[in-house]
């Protein structure tokens, strides 16, 4: 009989070719992008207007005003993020199938639906996001504790040397804050590396493949840095565009240009969703191969 045997990953993902293929797929399938994206775009635009995604934050300098505003602000932001994430998940499930399986969306009146696949996709996406946040939060705590210990050690040494007079903490605090910011760089890189590799579970979830985090980690072995590099090449330009549109829309919040700018920002975010789905699909097509079969007695 035949038994599936997992072999060591030997494929080396081409960074530039994968990034270019992701953009090329979008440019070669504009009609599919419109068919998949028209409803998500309407929903994203409506959500951005309802929740004021791009409006400037209220003045929180007054402690009393801040206390009254912070809770509703956090609540509305959380709801906005969750709903937009659900819209993105439903969009990405369809888009992964289109990229990886040639899924035909031409005859669908509504290109999105809520089923078990979409729920699983969103849940795994949230777990990956929470992992990223958790790594950053843990690193921040470690760096703050280390900075405090260093400050205490410097103070103790200065007191012993100066016979009772400690050093001024103002300058030290500024220097240690800079050290802390520098220390967050490797934590950010580690978080991006880990979550990028684990994100291979997402296209697998959408297309009915084996969707386990341990398998995503296994099949991406030896390609983590390549995946991060290709992702940055694909996503960084659109992230810069979104950042610029966000700033511009905030400045124009009291102008008649606000509504068309929100629409442009929503289009940019939708394109970011589609290009993210495309590059993840390319990773999956290149790395997620069926295990080899061998004869066993």
N, C-alpha and C positions, 0 to 999 in steps of 0.2 A: 504494500500500500504506500501511498505518498504522504509525506509529512512536511509541513511548512517549517523551514528553518530560517531564522533571521541571520543575515550575514552582516558583517561590518559595513557601515556606509563608506563607499569609495568615491561617490560623485563629489566633485569640487564645483560648487556653484559659481558660474561666471558673473562677477559683480556688475560690470558695465553692461554686458549683454542682457542681463536680467532686468536691470533698470530701464534700458532702452526698449526692451520688449514690452514692459508694462505700459509705457507711454504710447508705444506703437499700437498696442491692442486698443487702447481708448480712441486713438485717432482713426483706426480702421473700423471702429464700431460706433460711430456717433448716433446712429438710429437706435441701436440697442441701449445706449446710455440714456437717450431721451425716453424710450419706452420704460426702462427700469426706474428712471429718476424723476419723472414728472410729478408723481404723487408725493414721494419723499420731499421734493423741493417745495411743494405747496405747504406740507406739514412743517418743515423746518422754517420756512418764511413766517408762517403763522405763529409758531412757538417763539421765534426771535422777537416778533412784535409784541406778543402777549406778555412775555417775561422781561422785555427790555434788555435782551442779551448784550446789546452794544451801547446801551446808554451809560453815561458816566456814573460812577458810584456816588451815593450821597455823602455829604460831609460828615465824617465820623470823628472829627476832632473834639467835639463836645462830648464828654463821658456820658451825660444823661441822655443826650440824643442818640448816641451810639448804642446804648443799652436797649433803647426802644426800637431801633432800626435793625440791629444785627440779627435777631431771631427771625423776623419775616424775610430778611434778605437771604439768610442761609437756607431757609425753608424753600423759598421760590427758586433759588439756584439749584438746590438738590432735586426738586421736582423737574425743573427744566432739563438738567443733565440726564436724569433717568429716562424721561420721555424721548429726548433726542437720541439717547443710546438705544432705546427700543426701536425707533425709526431706522437708525443706522443698521442694527442687527437684522431687521427684516429685509432691508435693502441689500445687505451683504450676502445673505443666504442665496438670494436670487442671482446676484452678480457672480458669486463663486461658481454656481452651477453653470452659468453662461460661459465663463472663462474656461472652466475645466471639463465640462461635459457637452458644450454646444447647446445648452438649454435654450429652447425657442420661447421667447416671451412675446412674440409678435401678435399672437391671438388673444392675449390676456387683457381684459378690460381694466382690471386692477392688478398691477404687478407685485403687490405685497399681500401677505397673509400672516395670520398668527397661528402657528401650529407647534407641535412639540419640538421640531427642529429649531425654530426661531427662539423658543424659550431656552433650549439647551445652549444655543449659540450665545444668547445674551448672558446666561449664567456663567459660562466659561469666560466670556469676555470680561465680566465684572470681577471674577476671581483673579484674572491676570492683572487687571487694573489695581485691585486691592493689594496684590503682591508688590506691584511697583510702588504704591503709596507706602506700604509697610516697610519696604527696604529703605526708602528715603526717610521715613519717620524714625526708624531704628538707628540709621546712620546719624541723623541729626541729634538724637539723644546721646549717642556715644561721643560725638564730637563736642557737644556742650559739656558733658561730664569731664572729658579729657581736658578741655580748656579751663574749667574751674579748678581741676587738680593742679594744672600747671600754674595758674595764677596763685593758688595757695602755696605751692612750693616756692615760687619766686618771692612771695611775701615773707615766708618763714626764713628763707636764706638771707633776704635783705635785712630783716629784723636782727638776725644773729650777727650779721656783719656790721650793721650800723648801730648796734647796741640799743635797740628799742624803737628805731624809726623805720617804718615801712616805706616802700616806694609808692608813688601816686599810681592809682589803678586806671586812671583815664586813658593814658597812652597804651598801657598793656591791654586793656579791654579792646581798644580799636585794633591793635595788632592781632590779638587772638581771634577777633571776629573775622578778620581777613583770612587767618589760617583756617578758621572753620569753613568759610566759603570755599577755599581751595580744597579742603578735605571732602567737601560734598561732590567734587568732580568725579573721583573714582567711584563713589557710591552711585552717582547718576549713571555712569558708564556700566557698572555692574547690573543695575536695575534694567537698563535698556537691553543689555545682552541677554539676561535671563528671560525677560518677558518676550523678546523677539523670538527666541528659540521655542518657547512654549506656545507662542501664537499659532504654530502650525496645527494645533488642535482645532482651530476655527474653520479653515476650509475643509478639513476632514469631517467636522460636524455637519457642515452644509451639504456635503456630497455623499454622505453615507459611508465614508471610510471608517477605519478603526480610529476612534477619537479618544485617545487617552493621553494625559500629560506626559507620562513616562515614555510613550511611543514618540511623541513630538520631540522630547529631549533626545531620544535615541537616534532618530533619523536625521536630526540636525547636527549631530556630532561632527566636529571638524569643519563646520560651515557657519558657526555662530557669528564670527567676525565678518564674514562675507555677507551674511544676511543683514547685519546691522548697517554695513556700508551701502548695500544696495537700497535698503529702506530709506536711509538718509538721502541718497541721491534722488530717490523718487519723491519723498514726502517733503523734504526741506524747502524746495521752491514754493510749493503750495502753502506751506506753513508761513513763509514770509509774506506771501500775498494775503493770506487770511489776517495775519498780524497787522499789515498795513491798512487793510480795509476796516478792521476793527477800530484802529486808532482814528481813521478818517471819519467813520460812521459816528463815533463818540463825539468828535468835534462838531459834527453837523447835526447833532440830535435835535436842535431847535430850528433846523432849516427844512425847506421843502425837499432838499436832496436826501433827507434821512431815509425815506421809504425806498427809493431806488438803490441807495447804498446798502441797505439791509438786504435787499434782493440780491445784489452782487455778492455780498458776503455769504449769503445762504447758498448761492450757486458755487462759490469757491469751496465751501464746506462740503457740499455734495460731491464735487469733483475729488476732494480729498478722501472722502469715504470710498469712492469708486477706485481711485488709484491705489489706496491701501488694500482694498479687496483684490485688485489685480496683482499687485506684487506678492501678496500672501499666496494667491493661487499659483503664481509662477514658482514660488518656493516649493509648494506642495507638489506640483507637477514634476519638478526637478528632483525632489528628494524622497517623496513618499511613494516608494516602489513596493509592489507586492513582495512578501518574503519568498525566497527561492524554495523550490520543492525538490526533495530528494527521495529516492526509493529506500524504504526501510522494510526489513524482513518481518 
